[in-house]
Amino acid sequence: MSESQSSQRITIYSDYVCPFCYLGRESLRQYQTRRETALEVDWRPFDLRSGKRNADGSIDHSVDDGKDDDYYEQAKENVRRLQEQYGVEMDVEIATDIDSLPAQVVSYFLKGHTDYETWLAFDEAVFDALWQDGRDIGETAVLVDLATEVGVDAETVRSALDDESLREEVRQQFTAAQQAGVTGVPTFVYDGHAARGAVPSDHLERLVEGV
């Protein structure tokens, strides 16, 4: 395999509170097992709660976003179907009360200030903490635990969460995603082509390899 192939990257727009983003990453993992070399993840943050945020960044759960009980029941059914399809067990199916913004802020900081392997380990740990262990990834203590487990010191996490300019950068990333035409997550992008949703691994293979 050529040097260019060995350094391939796939862009993924996602939000940690999206169960389909977690399932989509499992689909990507299954595709990765068939590759000779790893496909690097170029993660881009996306905020599913952007329309419900107050000026201070907190979530106003009273805002009507058009998602009623029937919507969430259908979503749960789809999550269960994909769990069976991908052979994944999840402790949580829907996380309507979890705010992913703190996790995205820390992840964005680590992506820009640590090596790829450290960021990826944290990213995967956040997903697992929510969907496998039912932990609140909006809590500073949880994010500190996850970060220290992958070799990042606690003060780095707290400083990132207190950095308002960093939060503004993340908000700009959300806007950039929308301007790029991303309307839902996960969205996988490779070489100008996109696949939206927790698509099967063979779809990702076609996206990347054109087969």
C-alpha positions in Angstrom: 0.0 0.0 0.0 1.3 3.4 -0.9 2.4 6.1 1.5 -0.7 8.2 0.6 -3.0 5.3 1.3 -1.3 4.6 4.6 -2.1 8.1 5.8 -5.8 8.3 4.6 -8.2 10.2 6.8 -12.0 10.1 7.0 -13.8 13.2 8.3 -16.6 12.4 10.7 -19.1 15.0 12.0 -20.6 13.7 15.2 -22.0 14.6 18.6 -21.3 12.3 21.6 -24.9 12.3 22.7 -26.0 10.8 19.3 -26.5 7.0 19.7 -26.2 6.7 15.9 -22.7 8.3 16.1 -21.7 5.6 18.6 -23.1 2.9 16.3 -21.5 4.6 13.3 -18.1 4.4 14.9 -18.6 0.7 15.5 -19.4 0.3 11.8 -16.2 2.2 11.0 -14.3 -0.1 13.4 -15.6 -3.1 11.6 -14.5 -1.7 8.3 -11.1 -0.9 9.8 -10.6 -4.5 10.7 -10.6 -5.3 6.9 -8.0 -2.7 6.0 -4.3 -3.3 5.9 -3.7 0.1 7.5 -5.7 2.3 9.8 -8.0 5.0 8.5 -7.4 8.1 10.6 -10.4 9.8 12.0 -10.7 13.6 11.4 -13.4 14.4 13.9 -15.5 17.5 13.6 -17.8 18.5 16.4 -21.5 19.0 15.9 -24.1 20.2 18.4 -27.5 18.5 18.2 -28.7 20.8 20.9 -27.8 24.1 19.3 -31.4 25.2 18.8 -32.1 24.7 22.5 -29.1 26.5 24.0 -29.4 29.7 26.1 -26.9 32.5 25.6 -24.7 31.1 28.4 -24.5 27.7 26.6 -26.9 25.9 29.0 -29.7 23.8 27.5 -33.3 25.0 27.7 -35.2 21.7 27.7 -38.5 23.6 27.5 -37.8 24.6 23.9 -39.9 22.6 21.4 -37.6 21.0 18.9 -40.3 19.0 17.2 -39.1 15.7 18.7 -42.0 14.1 20.6 -42.4 10.8 22.3 -43.2 9.0 19.1 -39.9 10.4 17.6 -37.9 9.1 20.5 -39.6 5.7 20.5 -38.8 5.3 16.8 -35.2 6.3 17.5 -35.0 3.7 20.2 -36.3 1.0 17.8 -33.7 2.0 15.2 -31.0 1.9 17.9 -32.0 -1.6 18.9 -32.1 -2.7 15.3 -28.6 -1.5 14.7 -27.3 -2.9 17.9 -28.4 -6.3 16.7 -27.1 -5.7 13.2 -23.6 -4.6 14.4 -23.4 -7.0 17.4 -23.2 -4.2 19.9 -24.8 -4.0 23.4 -25.5 -0.5 24.8 -26.5 0.3 28.4 -28.2 3.5 27.2 -30.3 3.9 24.0 -31.2 7.7 24.2 -29.5 10.4 26.1 -31.9 13.4 26.1 -30.7 14.8 29.4 -27.0 14.7 28.8 -25.1 17.8 27.6 -22.2 16.9 25.3 -20.8 20.4 25.0 -18.2 20.0 27.8 -17.0 16.7 26.3 -16.7 18.3 22.9 -14.7 21.2 24.3 -12.2 18.9 25.9 -12.0 16.6 22.9 -11.5 19.6 20.6 -8.7 20.9 22.8 -7.0 17.5 22.9 -7.3 17.0 19.2 -5.4 20.2 18.7 -2.8 19.9 21.5 -2.0 16.2 21.9 -1.0 13.4 19.6 -3.6 11.6 17.6 -3.5 8.4 19.6 -4.2 10.3 22.9 -7.1 12.2 21.3 -8.6 9.0 19.8 -8.3 7.1 23.1 -10.2 10.0 24.9 -12.8 10.2 22.1 -13.5 6.5 22.3 -13.6 6.6 26.1 -16.2 9.4 26.0 -18.4 7.3 23.7 -18.0 4.2 25.9 -18.6 6.1 29.1 -22.0 7.3 28.0 -23.3 4.4 25.9 -21.7 1.5 27.7 -21.6 2.7 31.3 -24.4 5.3 31.4 -22.1 8.1 32.8 -22.9 11.8 32.5 -20.2 13.1 30.1 -21.3 16.6 30.8 -19.8 16.4 34.3 -16.3 17.7 34.9 -15.4 14.9 37.2 -16.3 12.3 34.6 -14.2 14.0 31.9 -11.3 14.3 34.3 -11.5 10.6 35.0 -11.6 9.7 31.3 -8.7 12.1 30.4 -6.4 10.9 33.2 -7.0 7.3 32.1 -5.5 8.2 28.7 -2.6 10.2 30.2 -4.0 13.7 30.3 -3.7 15.5 33.6 -6.7 16.8 35.4 -5.7 20.5 35.3 -5.5 20.4 31.5 -9.2 19.3 31.4 -10.3 21.9 33.9 -8.4 24.7 32.1 -10.0 23.7 28.8 -13.5 23.8 30.3 -12.9 27.2 31.8 -11.5 28.7 28.6 -14.3 30.8 27.0 -12.3 31.5 23.9 -12.0 27.7 23.4 -15.7 27.3 23.8 -16.2 30.0 21.2 -13.9 28.1 18.8 -16.0 25.0 19.3 -19.2 27.0 18.6 -17.6 28.2 15.4 -16.9 24.6 14.4 -20.6 23.9 14.9 -21.4 26.8 12.5 -18.8 25.7 10.0 -20.4 22.2 10.0 -23.8 23.7 9.2 -22.3 25.9 6.5 -20.7 22.8 5.0 -24.1 21.4 4.6 -24.1 19.0 7.5 -27.7 18.7 8.8 -27.4 15.5 10.8 -24.9 13.1 12.4 -23.0 11.0 12.0 -21.9 12.3 8.6 -18.9 10.6 7.1 -16.9 12.5 4.4 -14.2 11.2 2.2 -12.7 12.8 -1.0 -15.7 15.1 -1.5 -18.3 12.4 -1.0 -20.5 11.8 2.0 -22.5 9.2 3.8 -25.0 10.1 6.5 -26.1 7.9 9.3 -24.8 4.8 11.0 -24.4 3.1 7.7 -23.0 -0.5 7.4 -19.3 -1.0 7.1 -19.6 -2.0 3.4 -21.0 1.4 2.7 -18.0 3.0 4.3 -15.8 0.8 2.3 -17.5 2.0 -0.9 -17.2 5.6 0.3 -13.5 5.3 0.8 -12.4 2.8 -1.8 -15.1 3.2 -4.4 -15.8 -0.5 -4.6 
